[in-house]
């Protein structure tokens, strides 16, 4: 690498294609450049310049250029930190603790053409003499090249805006940033990294400067830019030259309104990358077991009897219900941490009564309240005081809280993280000893997962909103937030019952399942009639059956950082066709879910990864990789089980049984089961099961330190004859 890196950095500012003549450059600069939207009429542009000196240190060191300096650190977990202008990894809201120790085996050493490099076990970092930073695999394959950053500093002071352009291989695909994008793969173009929400709406966009990049021939890497300022991420995927050699690299351009130029990169398999990311940003909080059930949001202004009516309406109609979320209607004047005593005079008694029915109460907490006299400004609770107030919520009988933002109040992503921490710490020691608190926020910042999950509200209306809700959950999972989900609503906004049914069927396989009122009566799906009620009963019944599997996935997410909802390419990112699949997902490693995302559809095409897959409704086996056309009637969506999978499911007697899908002849399988522990620790040890097949006989064993043993749980084998059977 040489001075061309500096040229690329210059041309990336408002100039594309062949528009590089001086006159065109000047016009583009005036129209789109930094001085058109900067903090003042005059700005000074700055680039790092050439290398002047190097200061080696543990894990890397500091490289000083003519007008800036770059700190590079390879940590013992394989993550790479980079920071310009003296920026270090701490302090940081995102880090779960102190910065990990540097890798003592890695150090700066001279590279070609006046540059420097750090060679570590899992990654090589090369820095050119003009400041381009390249991340390579141990075998020397380029994963990304970050060109020298460029700053614009106002002459009268103030924060310096900056931009950085990056290049990735032609076959790379971008995923993230976990916000309101059209799919798990964001489309080419600009995406705002908004600092929360302003304007109308009950939920803030969840955007994080976290980007997962999949390179088919080299692996996966995750980039986190540790800067909470507003910014814009502009993406353009590359194109392969189909053997001609004329590949076009993919580009990513980040423009920030201020803040430090620093971040982390980690490379490896998807599982390795998310594990490393969790070691930096913190393990996800473990929700209570009931949090994976069915939640219903009650917004009305009725009192305790109205809550009882809503609960009875579900239970009498055979609809499982695990939690009722009270909205602003139960607050005294809409003020946080208050209860209208006229309508809820005996709230702790009500909470105990519902708990005996298996239903928890969850309270809304307005995260910020708009000032009465100045629209657009708001007040946030004092965080130390808020911990005490959240503890008071537990004393009232609430098992958790969900934060809501007044749409007219700017609510930052870091604000959401800090408020989530206050809620988690305030509730943690006050909820019953055998439970854990539930905290849901509408926005977040890397690290928010340490305290709770994300509810994304109703989202966009119509069928496009259904597709977007799936994309948001998948994207958040790849950003390290495994517990999330949209609200399932019906009635006036979206109209027809078909969309409501399809929303509910999708949500039944997502980590967080919240339904809202159907119609003005604040009722459930029976408001659409008997047919829809039957479909809802099936969807919610299947969700109840899969509760042990969701609990297992939550424990594994806490221990490994792996998302519960995964893109279909997760186990095989080298399969290029799978990376383009955006209408299906993996739930753990055992199930593939193919929701219906189009109106009127009663059949749909599903792309299956490699291996044998069973249609769970018919038991029919399919061999992948393949595209298959399957039935998708209104009463269900296609779900496939991986051959050899072991799923913990809820038995008819309320216990847990093992649903085993037969391996293909001559093949084997297995799975993990983590039973619910009822405490706030990491939970019990995972139970490991192996599955082998010899002819028509399937053998299931529990693998322990003392050797293979007979399972202590009931086992039901499916897939042998298409109908299932008891072992």
C-alpha positions in Angstrom: 0.0 0.0 0.0 1.2 3.5 -0.8 0.0 7.0 -1.6 -2.9 5.7 -3.6 -4.7 5.0 -0.3 -4.6 8.8 0.3 -5.9 9.5 -3.2 -8.8 7.0 -2.6 -9.7 8.8 0.6 -9.8 12.1 -1.2 -11.9 10.9 -4.1 -14.4 9.3 -1.8 -15.6 12.7 -0.6 -18.6 13.5 -2.8 -17.0 12.1 -6.0 -18.1 9.0 -7.9 -17.5 7.3 -11.2 -15.7 9.3 -13.8 -16.7 12.7 -12.4 -13.1 13.6 -11.4 -12.3 16.6 -13.5 -11.4 19.7 -11.3 -14.6 21.6 -12.2 -16.8 18.5 -11.4 -15.0 17.9 -8.2 -15.5 21.5 -7.1 -19.2 21.3 -7.9 -19.6 18.1 -6.0 -17.7 19.5 -3.1 -20.0 22.6 -2.9 -23.2 20.5 -3.3 -22.5 17.6 -1.1 -19.2 18.2 0.7 -18.6 18.7 4.4 -18.6 22.5 4.2 -22.1 22.5 2.9 -23.5 21.2 6.1 -20.7 21.9 8.6 -20.7 23.8 11.8 -19.5 27.0 10.3 -18.8 28.7 6.9 -15.1 27.9 7.2 -13.6 24.5 8.0 -10.1 23.0 7.9 -9.7 19.6 6.3 -7.1 17.2 7.7 -5.8 13.8 6.8 -3.2 11.8 8.8 -0.2 12.4 6.5 2.8 10.2 6.3 4.4 8.0 9.0 6.9 9.8 11.2 7.6 7.4 14.1 6.4 4.2 15.7 6.1 3.3 19.4 5.7 -0.5 19.7 3.9 -1.9 22.7 2.1 -5.0 23.9 -0.3 -6.3 21.3 0.6 -3.6 18.8 1.6 0.0 19.5 1.2 3.6 18.3 2.0 4.8 14.8 2.5 8.6 14.6 1.8 10.4 11.3 2.4 14.0 10.3 -1.0 15.2 11.6 -2.4 12.3 13.7 -1.6 9.1 15.4 -3.1 5.6 15.3 -3.2 3.2 18.2 -3.5 -0.5 17.2 -4.1 -3.3 19.8 -4.7 -7.0 19.3 -6.3 -8.4 22.4 -5.9 -11.9 23.8 -9.4 -12.8 22.5 -8.4 -12.0 19.0 -10.3 -8.7 18.7 -8.4 -5.7 17.1 -8.8 -2.2 18.5 -7.9 0.9 16.4 -8.1 4.5 17.5 -7.1 7.8 15.9 -6.0 11.1 17.5 -5.1 9.5 20.8 -8.5 7.6 21.2 -8.2 4.6 23.4 -10.7 1.7 24.1 -11.7 3.3 27.4 -13.9 4.8 28.7 -16.7 3.2 26.7 -20.4 2.5 27.4 -20.2 -0.6 25.1 -17.5 -2.5 27.0 -18.7 -4.8 29.7 -15.6 -4.2 31.8 -12.0 -3.2 31.3 -10.4 -3.5 27.9 -9.1 -7.1 27.4 -5.4 -7.6 27.9 -3.2 -7.2 24.9 -1.9 -10.3 23.2 1.7 -10.5 24.4 2.8 -12.5 21.3 1.7 -9.7 18.9 3.8 -6.6 18.2 4.4 -4.0 15.5 7.0 -4.9 12.9 8.0 -3.3 9.7 6.0 -4.1 6.5 6.6 -3.4 2.9 6.6 0.1 1.3 7.2 1.9 4.6 4.2 0.5 6.4 3.8 -1.6 9.6 2.0 -4.7 10.6 0.9 -6.8 13.6 0.7 -10.5 13.1 -1.5 -12.5 15.6 -2.9 -16.0 15.7 -6.3 -15.2 14.2 -5.7 -12.0 12.2 -3.0 -9.8 10.6 -3.3 -6.0 10.7 -1.3 -4.0 8.2 -1.0 -0.2 8.3 0.2 1.7 5.2 2.6 4.7 5.4 -0.4 7.0 4.8 -2.7 5.4 7.4 -4.8 2.8 5.6 -5.6 -0.1 7.9 -6.0 -3.5 6.4 -7.3 -6.6 8.2 -6.3 -10.0 6.7 -6.8 -13.6 7.6 -3.8 -15.6 8.9 -3.5 -16.9 5.3 -3.1 -13.3 3.9 -6.6 -12.9 2.4 -7.9 -9.4 2.8 -11.1 -9.0 4.8 -11.4 -5.2 4.8 -9.3 -2.1 4.1 -10.1 1.1 6.0 -8.7 4.1 4.1 -7.2 7.0 6.0 -9.9 9.0 7.9 -10.6 12.7 7.1 -11.6 15.3 9.6 -13.3 18.7 9.2 -12.6 21.0 12.1 -14.4 24.4 12.4 -12.0 27.3 12.7 -14.0 28.6 15.7 -13.8 25.3 17.5 -16.4 22.7 18.2 -16.5 19.0 17.4 -14.7 17.8 14.3 -16.8 15.9 11.8 -15.1 13.0 10.1 -15.5 10.3 7.5 -13.8 7.1 6.7 -14.2 4.9 3.6 -13.6 1.2 3.6 -13.3 -1.5 1.0 -14.3 -5.1 1.2 -13.8 -8.0 -1.3 -16.2 -8.1 -4.3 -18.0 -11.1 -3.0 -18.6 -9.7 0.5 -22.1 -9.0 1.8 -23.0 -6.5 4.6 -25.4 -7.3 7.5 -26.6 -5.0 10.2 -26.7 -2.3 11.6 -29.7 -3.7 13.5 -32.0 -0.9 12.7 -35.0 -0.1 10.5 -33.7 -1.4 7.2 -35.5 -3.4 4.5 -33.8 -6.6 5.2 -31.0 -8.3 7.2 -28.8 -7.2 4.3 -29.1 -3.4 4.1 -29.6 -2.1 0.6 -27.1 0.0 -1.3 -27.4 3.6 -0.3 -27.3 5.7 2.9 -28.5 4.5 6.3 -28.8 7.0 9.2 -27.2 6.0 12.4 -29.7 8.1 14.4 -29.1 9.0 18.0 -32.5 7.7 19.1 -35.9 9.1 18.1 -37.4 12.5 17.4 -40.9 12.9 16.0 -43.9 10.7 16.4 -43.9 7.1 17.2 -43.9 4.9 20.3 -40.6 3.1 19.6 -37.2 4.4 18.7 -35.3 3.1 15.7 -32.6 0.7 17.0 -29.5 1.5 15.0 -26.0 0.5 16.1 -22.7 1.1 14.4 -22.2 -2.6 14.2 -21.6 -4.2 10.9 -21.2 -7.9 10.1 -19.5 -8.6 6.8 -19.5 -12.1 5.2 -16.8 -12.9 2.7 -17.5 -16.2 1.1 -13.9 -17.2 0.4 -12.4 -15.8 3.6 -14.8 -15.9 6.5 -16.7 -13.4 8.6 -15.7 -10.2 10.4 -17.6 -7.8 12.6 -16.8 -4.0 12.8 -17.9 -1.9 15.7 -17.3 1.9 15.5 -17.4 3.0 19.2 -19.0 6.4 18.6 -22.5 7.3 19.7 -22.8 10.5 17.7 -25.2 10.9 14.8 -23.9 9.7 11.5 -24.6 8.1 8.1 -23.5 4.8 6.7 -23.4 4.5 2.9 -23.0 1.1 1.5 -22.4 -0.3 -1.9 -21.9 -4.0 -2.4 -19.3 -5.2 -4.8 -19.6 -7.2 -7.9 -17.6 -10.2 -9.1 -16.3 -10.1 -12.6 -17.5 -13.6 -13.5 -14.0 -14.8 -14.3 -13.0 -11.7 -16.2 -10.9 -10.4 -13.4 -12.7 -7.1 -13.3 -14.1 -7.3 -9.9 -15.6 -4.2 -8.2 -14.9 -4.0 -4.5 -17.6 -3.3 -2.0 -17.5 0.0 -0.2 -18.7 1.4 3.1 -18.5 5.1 3.9 -19.1 6.3 7.4 -19.7 10.0 8.2 -20.0 11.1 11.8 -21.0 14.5 13.2 -18.3 14.3 15.9 -16.8 12.0 18.5 -13.8 9.7 18.5 -12.5 7.8 15.5 -12.1 4.4 17.1 -13.5 0.9 16.8 -13.0 -2.9 17.0 -12.7 -5.6 14.4 -13.0 -9.3 15.1 -12.8 -12.1 12.5 -13.5 -15.8 12.2 -16.6 -18.0 11.8 -19.9 -16.4 12.6 -20.0 -18.2 15.9 -16.5 -17.2 16.8 -17.1 -13.6 15.9 -20.3 -13.3 18.0 -18.5 -15.0 20.9 -15.7 -12.5 20.7 -18.1 -9.7 20.5 -20.0 -10.9 23.6 -16.7 -11.1 25.5 -16.3 -7.3 24.7 -19.8 -5.9 25.0 -21.0 -8.3 27.6 -23.1 -11.5 27.7 -26.8 -11.0 27.1 -29.1 -10.9 30.1 -31.0 -14.1 30.7 -34.7 -13.3 30.7 -37.0 -15.2 33.0 -38.5 -18.4 31.6 -42.0 -16.8 31.4 -40.6 -14.0 29.2 -40.6 -16.5 26.3 -44.3 -17.0 26.6 -47.2 -14.8 25.3 -47.3 -11.2 26.4 -50.4 -9.0 25.8 -50.2 -5.2 25.9 -53.2 -3.5 27.5 -53.3 0.2 26.8 -56.8 1.0 28.0 -57.7 3.2 31.0 -59.8 0.6 32.8 -58.8 -0.6 36.2 -58.1 -3.9 37.9 -61.3 -5.6 36.8 -60.5 -4.8 33.2 -57.1 -6.5 33.6 -58.9 -9.6 35.0 -61.3 -9.5 32.0 -58.4 -9.5 29.5 -56.7 -12.4 31.3 -60.0 -14.4 31.6 -60.7 -13.7 27.9 -57.5 -15.5 26.9 -57.7 -18.4 29.3 -61.3 -19.2 28.7 -60.7 -19.4 25.0 -57.7 -21.7 25.3 -55.1 -19.0 24.5 -51.9 -19.3 26.6 -51.0 -16.1 28.3 -47.9 -15.4 30.4 -47.8 -11.7 31.0 -49.9 -8.5 30.8 -48.1 -5.3 30.0 -49.9 -2.2 31.4 -49.5 0.9 29.3 -49.8 4.6 30.2 -53.4 4.1 31.2 -52.5 2.7 34.6 -50.3 5.6 35.6 -51.3 8.6 37.6 -51.4 11.4 35.1 -49.0 9.5 32.8 -46.1 10.0 35.3 -43.4 7.4 35.5 -43.3 5.2 38.6 -46.8 6.1 39.7 -50.1 4.2 39.8 -53.6 5.6 39.6 -54.8 4.5 43.1 -58.5 5.0 42.1 -58.3 2.4 39.4 -55.6 0.2 40.9 -56.1 0.4 44.7 -54.8 -3.1 45.4 -52.2 -3.7 42.7 -50.0 -6.1 44.8 -53.0 -8.2 45.5 -53.9 -8.3 41.8 -50.3 -9.2 40.9 -50.4 -12.1 43.3 -53.7 -13.3 42.0 -52.5 -13.3 38.4 -49.2 -14.9 39.4 -51.2 -17.9 40.7 -52.7 -18.1 37.2 -49.2 -18.1 35.7 -49.5 -14.5 34.5 -47.1 -11.7 35.4 -47.6 -8.0 35.4 -45.2 -5.7 33.5 -45.3 -1.9 33.9 -44.6 0.7 31.3 -42.1 3.4 32.4 -41.9 6.5 30.3 -38.2 6.8 29.6 -38.4 10.6 29.0 -41.3 13.0 29.6 -41.7 16.0 27.4 -41.6 19.4 29.1 -45.0 21.1 29.1 -43.7 24.5 28.0 -41.0 23.6 25.5 -41.8 21.0 22.8 -38.8 18.9 21.9 -37.2 19.0 25.2 -37.7 16.4 28.0 -36.6 15.3 31.4 -34.9 12.0 32.1 -35.0 10.4 35.6 -31.9 10.7 37.7 -30.3 7.2 37.4 -29.3 6.5 41.0 -32.7 7.6 42.1 -34.3 5.6 39.3 -32.8 2.4 40.7 -34.7 3.0 43.9 -37.9 3.7 42.0 -37.5 0.5 39.9 -37.2 -1.4 43.1 -40.5 0.1 44.2 -42.1 -1.2 41.0 -41.1 -4.7 42.1 -42.7 -4.1 45.5 -45.9 -3.3 43.7 -45.9 -6.7 42.2 -44.5 -6.0 38.8 -42.2 -8.7 37.4 -40.6 -6.3 34.8 -40.8 -3.0 33.0 -40.9 -1.9 29.4 -39.7 1.6 28.5 -41.6 3.9 26.2 -40.5 7.2 24.7 -42.6 10.2 24.1 -42.1 10.6 20.3 -41.4 14.4 20.7 -38.5 13.9 23.0 -35.0 13.1 21.6 -34.0 9.8 23.2 -30.4 8.7 22.7 -29.2 5.2 22.3 -26.8 5.6 25.2 -29.7 7.0 27.2 -31.5 3.7 26.6 -28.4 1.7 27.8 -28.1 3.6 31.0 -31.8 3.5 31.7 -31.8 -0.3 31.0 -29.0 -0.7 33.5 -30.9 1.3 36.2 -34.0 -0.8 35.6 -32.1 -4.1 35.7 -30.2 -3.3 38.9 -33.2 -1.8 40.6 -35.4 -4.8 39.9 -32.8 -7.5 40.2 -32.8 -7.8 44.0 -36.5 -7.2 44.5 -38.3 -9.7 42.3 -39.0 -13.1 43.8 -35.8 -15.1 44.6 -36.7 -17.8 42.0 -37.1 -15.3 39.1 -35.1 -12.8 37.1 -36.4 -9.4 36.1 -37.5 -8.5 32.6 -36.4 -5.2 31.1 -37.5 -4.1 27.6 -36.3 -0.9 25.8 -37.3 0.6 22.5 -33.8 1.7 21.6 -30.2 0.7 22.6 -26.5 0.9 22.2 -24.0 -2.0 22.1 -24.0 -3.3 25.7 -27.8 -2.8 26.1 -28.1 -6.6 25.9 -26.5 -6.9 29.3 -29.6 -5.6 30.9 -32.5 -6.7 28.8 -34.1 -6.9 25.4 -35.6 -4.7 22.7 -39.2 -4.3 21.7 -39.6 -2.7 18.3 -43.2 -1.6 18.5 -45.7 -2.0 15.7 -43.2 -1.0 13.0 -44.3 -0.2 9.5 -47.8 -0.9 8.4 -49.0 -3.5 6.0 -47.1 -6.4 4.5 -43.9 -4.5 4.1 -43.9 -4.0 7.8 -44.2 -7.7 8.4 -41.1 -8.3 6.3 -39.3 -5.4 8.1 -40.1 -6.8 11.5 -38.3 -10.1 10.7 -35.3 -8.2 9.3 -35.0 -6.2 12.5 -34.9 -9.2 14.7 -32.3 -10.9 12.6 -30.2 -7.8 12.4 -30.3 -7.2 16.1 -29.2 -10.8 16.7 -26.2 -10.2 14.5 -25.4 -7.1 16.5 -25.4 -9.1 19.8 -29.0 -8.5 21.0 -30.7 -11.9 20.9 -33.9 -11.0 22.7 -36.2 -8.9 20.6 -39.5 -8.9 18.7 -42.2 -6.7 17.2 -45.7 -6.1 18.5 -48.5 -8.0 16.8 -51.5 -5.7 16.4 -54.7 -5.7 14.5 -57.7 -3.6 13.9 -57.9 -0.2 12.3 -54.4 0.4 11.2 -53.8 -2.7 9.1 -57.4 -3.9 8.6 -57.7 -7.5 7.4 -57.4 -10.5 9.5 -55.0 -12.3 7.2 -52.2 -10.0 8.0 -52.9 -10.3 11.7 -52.7 -14.1 11.5 -49.4 -14.0 9.5 -47.9 -11.6 12.0 -48.9 -13.8 14.9 -47.5 -16.9 13.2 -44.1 -15.2 12.6 -44.0 -13.8 16.1 -44.6 -17.3 17.6 -41.1 -18.2 16.5 -39.4 -15.0 17.5 -37.8 -14.5 21.0 -40.3 -11.9 22.2 -44.0 -12.4 21.4 -46.2 -9.4 22.3 -49.7 -8.9 21.1 -51.9 -5.8 21.2 -55.5 -5.1 21.2 -57.8 -6.2 18.4 -60.3 -3.3 18.0 -61.2 -0.6 20.5 -62.3 -3.1 23.1 -58.7 -3.9 24.0 -59.5 -7.6 23.4 -57.6 -10.5 21.9 -57.7 -12.3 18.5 -61.3 -13.4 19.1 -62.3 -9.9 17.9 -61.7 -11.2 14.4 -64.1 -14.1 14.7 -64.0 -17.9 15.3 -61.7 -18.7 12.3 -58.9 -16.3 13.4 -59.3 -17.4 17.0 -58.6 -21.0 15.9 -55.5 -20.0 14.0 -54.3 -18.0 17.0 -54.9 -20.9 19.3 -52.7 -23.1 17.1 -49.9 -20.5 16.9 -49.8 -19.7 20.6 -50.1 -23.4 21.4 -47.0 -24.2 19.4 -45.2 -21.4 21.1 -46.1 -22.8 24.5 -44.9 -26.2 23.3 -41.5 -24.8 22.3 -40.9 -22.9 25.5 -38.1 -25.3 26.7 -36.3 -24.9 23.4 -36.5 -21.0 23.7 -35.1 -21.3 27.3 -32.3 -23.5 26.0 -31.4 -21.0 23.2 -31.4 -18.1 25.7 -29.0 -19.9 28.0 -26.7 -20.7 25.0 -27.0 -17.0 23.8 -25.8 -15.9 27.2 -22.8 -18.3 27.2 -21.8 -18.0 23.5 -23.3 -14.8 22.2 -24.9 -16.7 19.4 -28.3 -15.2 18.3 -31.5 -17.2 18.9 -32.8 -16.1 15.5 -30.1 -16.6 12.8 -29.9 -16.1 9.0 -30.0 -19.3 7.1 -26.4 -18.9 6.0 -25.2 -19.0 9.7 -23.7 -22.5 9.6 -22.3 -22.2 6.1 -21.5 -18.6 5.2 -19.5 -19.9 2.2 -22.8 -20.8 0.5 -23.4 -17.7 -1.6 -27.0 -18.4 -2.5 -28.0 -18.7 1.2 -26.7 -15.2 1.9 -29.4 -13.8 -0.4 -32.2 -15.6 1.5 -34.1 -12.9 3.5 -37.6 -14.6 3.8 -36.6 -17.4 6.2 -34.5 -17.9 9.3 -33.0 -20.5 11.6 -34.3 -20.7 15.2 -31.3 -22.1 16.9 -29.6 -24.8 14.9 -32.6 -27.2 14.8 -35.5 -25.4 13.1 -35.9 -23.4 9.8 -38.9 -21.1 9.8 -40.3 -19.8 6.5 -43.0 -17.2 7.3 -45.6 -16.1 4.8 -44.8 -12.5 3.8 -47.2 -12.0 0.9 -51.0 -11.6 0.9 -53.1 -14.4 -0.4 -50.2 -16.9 -0.5 -51.1 -20.5 0.4 -47.9 -22.0 -1.0 -44.3 -20.7 -0.9 -40.8 -21.6 -2.1 -38.3 -22.3 0.6 -34.5 -22.6 0.1 -33.1 -25.3 2.3 -29.4 -25.5 3.4 -27.3 -28.6 2.9 -28.6 -31.8 4.7 -31.9 -33.5 5.3 -34.8 -31.4 6.5 -38.3 -32.5 7.7 -41.5 -30.6 7.2 -42.7 -30.6 10.8 -46.4 -30.6 9.7 -46.2 -33.5 7.3 -43.1 -35.3 8.3 -41.9 -35.4 4.7 -38.1 -35.3 4.2 -36.3 -33.1 1.8 -32.6 -33.2 0.8 -30.7 -29.9 0.6 -29.3 -27.7 -0.7 -32.5 -27.2 -2.7 -35.5 -25.0 -3.4 -38.8 -26.7 -2.5 -42.4 -25.6 -2.9 -44.5 -26.4 0.1 -48.0 -25.7 1.3 -48.6 -22.7 3.5 -52.3 -22.6 4.3 -53.6 -19.8 6.5 -53.6 -22.0 9.6 -49.8 -22.5 9.6 -46.4 -21.5 8.1 -43.8 -23.9 6.9 -41.3 -25.0 9.6 -38.6 -27.6 9.0 -36.5 -29.6 11.4 -32.9 -30.6 10.8 -32.3 -34.3 10.6 -30.6 -35.5 13.8 -31.9 -32.5 15.9 -32.8 -32.8 19.5 -35.5 -30.3 20.7 -36.6 -29.9 24.3 -40.4 -29.4 24.1 -43.2 -29.1 26.6 -45.1 -32.4 27.1 -48.8 -32.7 27.6 -48.2 -33.1 31.4 -46.3 -29.8 31.6 -42.9 -31.5 31.8 -40.1 -31.5 29.3 -39.6 -34.2 26.7 -37.1 -34.6 23.9 -38.4 -34.4 20.3 -35.8 -36.2 18.1 -35.8 -36.0 14.4 -34.3 -39.1 12.8 -30.9 -38.7 11.2 -30.5 -39.8 7.6 -29.4 -43.5 7.3 -25.8 -43.8 8.3 -25.8 -40.3 9.8 -25.8 -39.1 13.4 -26.9 -36.0 15.2 -27.4 -34.5 18.6 -28.3 -31.4 20.6 -28.0 -29.5 23.8 -30.7 -28.9 26.4 -30.4 -26.4 29.2 -33.2 -26.7 31.8 -34.5 -23.6 33.5 -32.7 -22.9 36.7 -34.8 -20.2 38.3 -31.8 -18.1 39.4 -29.9 -15.1 38.1 -26.7 -17.0 37.4 -25.5 -18.7 34.2 -27.9 -21.6 34.9 -27.2 -25.4 35.1 -24.9 -27.3 32.9 -26.1 -28.1 29.5 -27.3 -31.7 28.9 -25.6 -33.1 25.8 -27.4 -35.7 23.7 -26.2 -37.8 20.8 -28.4 -39.5 18.2 -27.4 -42.4 16.0 -29.4 -44.4 13.4 -29.0 -48.0 12.4 -31.7 -49.0 9.9 -35.1 -48.2 11.4 -33.8 -47.9 14.9 -32.8 -44.5 16.4 -30.7 -44.5 19.6 -30.6 -41.5 21.8 -28.0 -41.2 24.6 -27.0 -38.5 27.1 -23.3 -37.9 27.0 -21.8 -37.3 30.5 -18.3 -37.4 32.0 -19.1 -40.9 33.1 -20.0 -42.0 29.6 -23.2 -42.4 27.6 -26.4 -43.0 29.6 -30.0 -43.5 28.9 -31.9 -40.2 28.8 -33.8 -39.3 32.0 -36.5 -37.5 29.9 -39.1 -39.0 27.7 -38.1 -39.2 24.0 -40.3 -39.0 21.0 -38.7 -39.9 17.6 -40.1 -38.3 14.5 -39.3 -38.6 10.8 -39.0 -42.4 10.5 -42.4 -43.0 9.0 -43.7 -39.5 8.5 -46.0 -39.7 11.5 -43.7 -39.8 14.5 -43.6 -42.4 17.2 -43.0 -43.0 20.9 -39.7 -44.6 21.9 
